[in-house]
Amino acid sequence: MARRRIEPTEGAAAVAAWRRGEATPAQVRTAVRYALQTLADRAPGTSVEVRVPPAGVVQVIEGPRHTRGTPPNVVETDPATFLALVTGQLSWSDAVGTGAVTASGSRANLDGWLPLWPPQ
């Protein structure tokens, strides 16, 4: 079953609410899912799995396709860190360096793909 795509106006509103510090838990989930959807649109592929539990997961970046078992290239973080990364409030190197993001595998690097939206 295909997942419902988040409309850009709904996603942008959720991201804006998060930036203002006014997002409800539902808006945070929507913002994360919208950011994951946007990342997958901009970096299509299946070589890196990006996990933001409990909100969602996507596979991105062209390269070897993963189909079974634990993926060789995984990026995982929490919703707040992910939203800080995609909005440019946190750099990839700082997030990985502090352990806020775990990145395993030779292709598990989103530095060239983030931020998705400029800082405000």
Backbone as a chain_set.jsonl record, in Angstrom:
{"seq": "MARRRIEPTEGAAAVAAWRRGEATPAQVRTAVRYALQTLADRAPGTSVEVRVPPAGVVQVIEGPRHTRGTPPNVVETDPATFLALVTGQLSWSDAVGTGAVTASGSRANLDGWLPLWPPQ", "coords": {"N": [[0.836, -1.172, 0.0], [0.636, 2.156, -0.899], [2.017, 5.02, 0.652], [0.427, 7.961, 1.88], [1.146, 10.992, 0.352], [2.508, 13.923, 1.744], [1.069, 17.036, 1.472], [2.631, 19.941, 0.091], [1.931, 22.472, 1.284], [0.846, 21.721, 3.759], [3.023, 20.354, 4.866], [5.011, 22.384, 4.897], [3.811, 24.177, 6.667], [3.861, 22.689, 9.03], [6.636, 22.409, 9.419], [7.264, 25.122, 9.74], [5.858, 25.677, 12.112], [7.315, 24.069, 13.854], [9.819, 25.354, 13.716], [9.18, 27.735, 14.992], [8.842, 26.819, 17.512], [6.388, 25.972, 18.312], [5.11, 23.658, 17.615], [2.812, 20.977, 17.679], [2.809, 17.554, 18.919], [1.769, 16.009, 16.766], [2.207, 17.733, 14.618], [4.98, 17.803, 14.62], [5.564, 15.148, 13.848], [4.428, 15.253, 11.276], [6.066, 17.229, 10.119], [8.576, 15.937, 10.172], [8.037, 13.682, 8.555], [7.39, 14.996, 6.171], [9.849, 16.202, 5.64], [11.441, 13.893, 5.296], [10.16, 12.861, 3.03], [10.712, 14.939, 1.216], [13.524, 14.799, 1.156], [13.825, 12.239, 0.014], [12.726, 12.767, -2.497], [14.58, 14.57, -3.535], [16.984, 13.2, -3.402], [16.916, 10.63, -4.843], [16.899, 7.07, -4.632], [18.227, 3.954, -3.327], [20.27, 3.265, -1.609], [20.934, 4.172, 0.94], [19.535, 4.069, 4.12], [17.419, 6.133, 5.891], [16.53, 6.75, 9.086], [14.123, 7.945, 11.308], [12.96, 7.483, 14.067], [10.003, 7.794, 16.073], [8.815, 8.524, 13.732], [9.321, 8.027, 10.898], [10.812, 6.44, 7.963], [13.042, 6.348, 5.198], [14.447, 5.34, 2.059], [17.274, 6.458, 0.343], [19.458, 8.089, -2.042], [21.331, 7.262, -4.83], [22.739, 4.117, -5.764], [24.051, 0.92, -4.731], [21.404, -1.375, -4.397], [19.497, -2.23, -1.577], [17.937, -5.055, -0.209], [17.324, -7.083, 1.693], [17.466, -8.008, 5.177], [19.62, -6.272, 7.55], [20.299, -3.022, 6.502], [23.301, -1.962, 4.786], [24.065, 0.695, 4.905], [23.166, 3.103, 7.036], [21.441, 5.803, 8.448], [20.557, 7.292, 11.442], [18.49, 9.115, 13.659], [16.94, 11.321, 16.084], [13.666, 12.97, 16.033], [13.858, 15.833, 16.614], [16.587, 16.437, 16.186], [16.816, 15.682, 13.495], [15.077, 17.537, 12.263], [16.417, 19.889, 12.92], [18.721, 19.505, 11.411], [17.688, 19.439, 8.72], [16.716, 21.98, 8.463], [18.894, 23.57, 8.62], [19.827, 24.401, 11.089], [21.594, 22.91, 12.452], [24.693, 21.426, 11.79], [25.781, 18.724, 9.668], [28.282, 17.558, 10.332], [28.615, 18.402, 13.005], [26.4, 17.151, 14.201], [26.944, 14.418, 13.806], [29.425, 14.295, 15.068], [28.797, 14.814, 17.76], [27.301, 12.658, 18.368], [24.59, 12.79, 18.042], [23.544, 11.937, 15.718], [23.64, 8.765, 14.285], [25.631, 7.177, 11.976], [26.17, 4.637, 9.859], [28.155, 2.736, 7.705], [29.699, 3.034, 4.469], [28.459, 4.775, 2.691], [26.754, 6.31, 4.161], [26.221, 9.248, 4.513], [24.924, 12.342, 4.718], [25.71, 14.879, 4.245], [26.081, 16.385, 1.838], [23.485, 16.695, 1.027], [21.992, 18.093, 2.812], [21.342, 21.304, 4.34], [17.791, 20.934, 3.739], [16.157, 23.082, 3.572], [16.785, 26.585, 3.784], [18.339, 28.166, 6.675], [16.464, 30.207, 8.955]], "CA": [[0.0, 0.0, 0.0], [1.419, 3.382, -0.989], [1.753, 5.994, 1.71], [-0.1, 9.25, 1.444], [2.142, 12.059, 0.297], [2.138, 15.131, 2.473], [0.981, 18.206, 0.591], [3.654, 20.932, 0.459], [1.449, 23.508, 2.202], [0.721, 21.091, 5.068], [4.374, 20.09, 5.354], [5.675, 23.661, 5.197], [3.193, 24.725, 7.877], [4.369, 21.909, 10.16], [8.035, 22.801, 9.611], [7.246, 26.492, 10.284], [5.441, 25.586, 13.515], [8.458, 23.525, 14.597], [10.833, 26.413, 13.803], [8.722, 28.712, 15.982], [8.741, 26.177, 18.813], [4.963, 25.875, 18.615], [4.552, 22.464, 16.967], [2.228, 19.896, 18.468], [3.435, 16.281, 18.535], [1.308, 15.614, 15.429], [2.891, 18.587, 13.643], [6.381, 17.346, 14.558], [5.572, 13.95, 12.993], [4.185, 15.698, 9.901], [7.272, 17.927, 9.658], [9.615, 14.93, 9.915], [7.639, 12.897, 7.38], [7.518, 15.866, 5.008], [11.284, 16.333, 5.372], [11.875, 12.613, 4.723], [9.601, 12.818, 1.672], [11.476, 15.893, 0.408], [14.853, 14.218, 0.975], [13.701, 11.14, -0.951], [12.492, 13.371, -3.809], [15.806, 15.24, -3.991], [18.096, 12.24, -3.434], [16.289, 9.326, -5.078], [17.764, 5.903, -4.63], [17.946, 2.944, -2.305], [21.507, 2.775, -0.997], [21.056, 4.624, 2.327], [18.267, 4.115, 4.837], [17.371, 7.211, 6.869], [15.525, 6.408, 10.092], [13.805, 8.95, 12.317], [11.885, 6.87, 14.837], [9.041, 6.856, 15.505], [8.092, 9.214, 12.66], [9.386, 7.434, 9.572], [12.048, 5.928, 7.377], [13.088, 6.351, 3.735], [15.707, 4.963, 1.415], [17.694, 7.554, -0.519], [20.765, 8.147, -2.689], [21.61, 6.215, -5.819], [23.823, 3.202, -5.444], [23.62, -0.474, -4.617], [20.086, -1.556, -3.8], [19.436, -3.129, -0.434], [16.617, -5.677, -0.203], [17.056, -8.007, 2.804], [18.291, -7.892, 6.373], [20.022, -4.94, 7.981], [20.96, -2.293, 5.413], [24.702, -1.667, 5.062], [24.242, 2.139, 5.086], [22.03, 3.567, 7.826], [21.514, 7.049, 9.208], [19.45, 7.3, 12.392], [18.478, 10.214, 14.616], [15.632, 11.638, 16.657], [12.958, 13.993, 15.253], [14.361, 17.195, 16.802], [17.883, 16.547, 15.507], [16.582, 15.64, 12.055], [14.512, 18.816, 11.834], [17.501, 20.873, 13.001], [19.589, 19.269, 10.244], [17.063, 19.787, 7.44], [16.477, 23.423, 8.419], [20.173, 24.265, 8.681], [20.145, 24.853, 12.439], [22.639, 22.01, 12.927], [25.463, 20.882, 10.663], [25.961, 17.272, 9.646], [29.496, 17.184, 11.074], [28.356, 18.582, 14.435], [25.448, 16.129, 14.637], [27.652, 13.136, 13.869], [30.482, 14.431, 16.057], [28.254, 14.761, 19.122], [26.552, 11.419, 18.547], [23.155, 13.017, 17.857], [23.232, 11.138, 14.53], [24.5, 7.617, 14.04], [25.759, 6.926, 10.546], [27.003, 3.457, 9.659], [28.311, 2.367, 6.299], [30.539, 3.95, 3.694], [27.648, 5.743, 1.957], [25.826, 6.944, 5.108], [26.628, 10.623, 4.717], [23.933, 13.229, 4.104], [26.259, 16.23, 4.258], [25.838, 17.074, 0.576], [22.038, 16.788, 0.771], [21.34, 18.912, 3.846], [19.947, 21.351, 4.723], [16.786, 20.945, 2.683], [15.638, 24.454, 3.533], [17.76, 27.475, 4.424], [18.015, 28.634, 8.017], [15.741, 31.487, 9.009]], "C": [[0.886, 1.241, 0.0], [1.026, 4.334, 0.141], [1.246, 7.284, 1.1], [1.03, 10.271, 1.459], [1.613, 13.265, 1.061], [2.16, 16.292, 1.495], [1.997, 19.25, 1.045], [3.159, 22.004, 1.43], [1.317, 22.96, 3.624], [2.101, 20.851, 5.678], [5.108, 21.359, 5.741], [5.109, 24.294, 6.456], [3.702, 23.994, 9.12], [5.817, 22.266, 10.455], [8.098, 24.203, 10.218], [6.844, 26.492, 11.757], [6.581, 25.049, 14.372], [9.529, 24.601, 14.779], [10.465, 27.45, 14.86], [8.659, 28.136, 17.395], [7.308, 25.976, 19.266], [4.319, 24.605, 18.078], [3.986, 21.495, 17.999], [2.965, 18.608, 18.118], [3.015, 15.809, 17.134], [1.998, 16.445, 14.35], [4.369, 18.203, 13.519], [6.473, 16.114, 13.663], [5.361, 14.332, 11.524], [5.418, 16.379, 9.336], [8.382, 16.938, 9.312], [9.269, 14.127, 8.666], [7.749, 13.716, 6.1], [8.996, 16.037, 4.638], [11.85, 15.041, 4.778], [11.402, 12.483, 3.278], [10.396, 13.736, 0.742], [12.879, 15.37, 0.141], [14.814, 13.107, -0.064], [13.453, 11.671, -2.363], [13.77, 13.964, -4.387], [16.981, 14.297, -4.154], [17.542, 10.84, -3.681], [17.319, 8.205, -5.102], [17.419, 4.988, -3.475], [19.196, 2.487, -1.556], [21.688, 3.191, 0.463], [19.667, 4.661, 2.947], [18.364, 5.191, 5.909], [16.204, 6.922, 7.801], [15.378, 7.546, 11.094], [12.648, 8.401, 13.14], [11.277, 7.87, 15.833], [8.338, 7.399, 14.269], [8.157, 8.531, 11.296], [10.771, 7.001, 9.16], [11.935, 6.027, 5.858], [14.426, 5.789, 3.285], [16.015, 6.028, 0.373], [19.061, 7.273, -1.137], [21.004, 6.933, -3.599], [22.787, 5.37, -5.39], [23.283, 1.798, -5.341], [22.299, -0.574, -3.864], [20.164, -2.561, -2.659], [18.031, -3.732, -0.376], [16.321, -6.553, 1.004], [17.983, -7.757, 3.977], [18.602, -6.455, 6.737], [20.738, -4.234, 6.834], [22.411, -1.973, 5.768], [24.958, -0.186, 5.353], [23.009, 2.71, 5.77], [22.385, 4.879, 8.518], [20.318, 7.035, 10.149], [19.61, 8.453, 13.368], [17.068, 10.42, 15.141], [14.972, 12.769, 15.851], [13.536, 15.405, 15.403], [15.695, 17.404, 16.085], [17.689, 16.56, 14.001], [16.032, 16.971, 11.551], [15.551, 19.933, 11.923], [18.451, 20.73, 11.814], [18.958, 19.773, 8.951], [16.778, 21.275, 7.318], [17.759, 24.236, 8.562], [20.535, 24.81, 10.051], [21.273, 24.027, 13.064], [23.368, 21.457, 11.713], [25.587, 19.371, 10.797], [27.156, 16.872, 10.509], [29.298, 17.351, 12.578], [27.431, 17.495, 14.967], [26.12, 14.769, 14.773], [28.705, 13.182, 14.971], [29.997, 14.334, 17.495], [27.481, 13.477, 19.393], [25.053, 11.587, 18.424], [22.637, 12.25, 16.637], [24.176, 9.948, 14.524], [24.465, 7.343, 12.546], [26.702, 5.752, 10.367], [27.006, 3.084, 8.187], [29.037, 3.45, 5.526], [29.745, 5.015, 2.95], [26.722, 6.558, 2.862], [26.298, 8.349, 5.475], [25.64, 11.527, 3.977], [24.439, 14.663, 3.984], [25.973, 16.999, 2.973], [24.358, 17.296, 0.264], [21.318, 17.702, 1.746], [22.047, 20.255, 3.957], [19.03, 21.314, 3.506], [16.231, 22.346, 2.47], [16.606, 25.346, 4.271], [17.337, 27.88, 5.835], [17.268, 29.964, 7.961], [16.135, 32.255, 10.236]], "O": [[1.794, 1.353, 0.824], [-0.14, 4.429, 0.524], [1.584, 7.648, -0.026], [1.767, 10.398, 2.437], [0.423, 13.576, 1.02], [3.141, 16.506, 0.783], [2.206, 19.43, 2.245], [3.907, 22.407, 2.321], [1.64, 23.654, 4.587], [2.32, 21.112, 6.86], [5.754, 21.413, 6.788], [5.854, 24.888, 7.235], [3.946, 24.621, 10.15], [6.192, 22.411, 11.618], [8.902, 24.447, 11.118], [7.424, 27.223, 12.559], [6.792, 25.519, 15.491], [10.085, 24.746, 15.868], [11.34, 27.981, 15.545], [8.449, 28.87, 18.361], [7.04, 25.826, 20.458], [3.093, 24.49, 18.087], [4.592, 21.232, 19.038], [3.679, 18.568, 17.116], [3.838, 15.263, 16.398], [2.339, 15.924, 13.288], [4.939, 18.274, 12.43], [7.359, 16.034, 12.812], [6.03, 13.802, 10.637], [5.784, 16.133, 8.186], [9.049, 17.078, 8.286], [10.128, 13.917, 7.81], [8.155, 13.195, 5.061], [9.349, 16.02, 3.459], [12.657, 15.094, 3.85], [12.157, 12.047, 2.409], [10.717, 13.358, -0.385], [13.377, 15.483, -0.979], [15.684, 13.043, -0.933], [13.928, 11.078, -3.332], [14.014, 13.871, -5.59], [17.881, 14.556, -4.953], [17.679, 9.96, -2.831], [18.455, 8.385, -5.539], [16.454, 5.211, -2.745], [19.182, 1.427, -0.931], [22.523, 2.613, 1.159], [18.735, 5.219, 2.368], [19.273, 5.17, 6.738], [15.05, 6.857, 7.378], [16.357, 8.042, 11.65], [11.497, 8.793, 12.945], [11.997, 8.71, 16.373], [7.367, 6.803, 13.801], [7.143, 8.461, 10.601], [11.752, 7.165, 9.885], [10.86, 5.816, 5.297], [15.4, 5.769, 4.037], [15.139, 6.448, -0.383], [19.729, 6.306, -0.769], [20.893, 5.777, -3.193], [23.713, 5.85, -4.736], [22.18, 1.514, -5.809], [22.108, 0.062, -2.828], [20.812, -3.601, -2.768], [17.043, -3.006, -0.48], [15.148, -6.753, 1.321], [19.131, -7.349, 3.805], [17.928, -5.53, 6.284], [21.678, -4.781, 6.257], [22.718, -1.736, 6.937], [25.961, 0.153, 5.981], [21.938, 2.793, 5.169], [23.465, 5.039, 9.086], [19.191, 6.794, 9.716], [20.71, 8.737, 13.844], [16.123, 9.77, 14.694], [15.643, 13.447, 15.074], [13.687, 16.107, 14.403], [15.904, 18.437, 15.449], [18.318, 17.353, 13.3], [16.478, 17.476, 10.521], [15.56, 20.832, 11.082], [18.929, 21.728, 11.275], [19.616, 20.459, 8.168], [16.617, 21.789, 6.211], [17.709, 25.464, 8.62], [21.465, 25.608, 10.165], [21.836, 24.413, 14.089], [22.743, 21.066, 10.728], [25.507, 18.818, 11.894], [27.056, 15.954, 11.324], [29.77, 16.518, 13.353], [27.649, 16.975, 16.061], [25.888, 14.052, 15.746], [28.862, 12.22, 15.723], [30.713, 13.826, 18.357], [27.055, 13.234, 20.522], [24.306, 10.64, 18.669], [21.446, 11.954, 16.537], [25.378, 10.104, 14.735], [23.397, 7.287, 11.934], [27.889, 5.847, 10.679], [25.973, 3.118, 7.519], [28.995, 4.627, 5.884], [30.298, 6.06, 2.608], [25.981, 7.411, 2.373], [26.718, 8.602, 6.604], [25.54, 11.475, 2.751], [23.669, 15.565, 3.654], [25.646, 18.184, 3.04], [24.028, 18.019, -0.676], [20.157, 18.048, 1.531], [23.246, 20.336, 3.691], [19.445, 21.624, 2.389], [15.886, 22.742, 1.356], [17.193, 24.933, 5.271], [16.149, 27.932, 6.153], [17.433, 30.743, 7.022], [15.635, 33.358, 10.461]]}, "num_chains": 1, "name": "protein.A"}
